[in-house]
């Protein structure tokens, strides 16, 4: 009875929400370059280095996150990735030094992305869903990541204008 919530539709909706939320904030990070750099008197190189570090760590950690998901389950990896990602976003908002920005926007968000992005979500779809649902789920999950980028970029600009 406890597994009744694991219908294909619920699994797909949850996976799509994860993909949208994982890619949305990442796509909006560029909007924070000018305000963070101005507030902290940084050059563009400081922010660029943190985001370059994020991309490199994301790519290097992705196979490890996938292996851990295969061994211990995607839900654990998704939860750990979400915690790292959220912590990175919070610390990034309060960064006052280049080292803190590297830790938050670079390392924490980079490792968080490796635990919350397409390979983990799509692999979970492949394991959990019946074969007849997989291609639809893969398409919807991929589209949801793009929709998150489409939705959260203007939302970030709006929030910056309203809240500062």
Residue pairs with C-beta under 8 A, 6 or more apart in sequence:
6 128
8 129
8 130
8 133
8 137
11 124
11 125
11 128
11 129
11 137
12 125
12 129
12 133
12 136
12 137
12 140
12 141
15 121
15 122
15 124
15 125
15 137
15 141
15 144
16 140
16 141
16 143
16 144
17 144
18 78
18 82
18 116
18 121
19 117
19 118
19 121
19 141
19 142
19 144
19 145
19 148
20 144
20 145
20 147
20 148
20 151
20 152
21 116
21 148
22 81
22 85
22 113
22 116
22 117
22 121
22 145
22 148
23 117
23 145
23 146
23 148
23 149
24 148
24 149
24 151
24 152
24 153
24 155
25 85
25 89
25 152
25 156
26 109
26 113
26 149
27 148
27 149
27 152
27 153
28 152
28 153
28 155
28 156
28 157
29 51
29 105
31 153
31 156
31 157
31 160
32 47
32 92
32 156
32 160
33 44
33 47
35 160
36 42
36 47
36 92
36 95
36 101
37 43
37 44
37 46
37 47
40 46
40 95
40 96
40 97
42 98
42 101
46 98
46 101
47 101
47 105
49 98
49 102
49 106
50 98
50 101
50 102
50 104
50 105
50 106
51 105
51 106
52 106
53 102
53 106
53 107
53 110
54 105
54 106
54 107
54 109
54 110
54 113
55 110
56 110
57 106
57 107
57 110
57 111
57 114
58 110
58 111
58 113
58 114
58 117
59 114
61 110
61 111
61 114
61 115
62 114
62 117
62 119
64 114
65 77
65 81
65 114
65 115
65 119
65 120
66 119
66 120
66 123
68 76
68 77
69 76
69 77
69 120
69 123
69 124
70 123
74 120
74 121
74 123
74 124
74 127
75 124
77 115
77 120
78 115
78 116
78 120
78 121
78 124
80 115
81 111
81 112
81 113
81 114
81 115
81 116
81 120
82 112
82 115
82 116
83 112
84 108
84 109
84 111
84 112
84 115
85 108
85 109
85 112
85 113
85 115
85 116
86 112
87 104
87 108
87 112
88 104
88 105
88 107
88 108
88 109
88 110
88 112
89 104
89 109
90 104
91 100
91 103
91 104
91 108
92 101
92 104
92 105
92 109
94 100
95 101
95 104
95 105
117 145
118 141
118 142
118 145
121 141
122 137
122 138
122 141
122 142
125 133
125 134
125 137
125 138
125 141
126 134
126 138
129 137
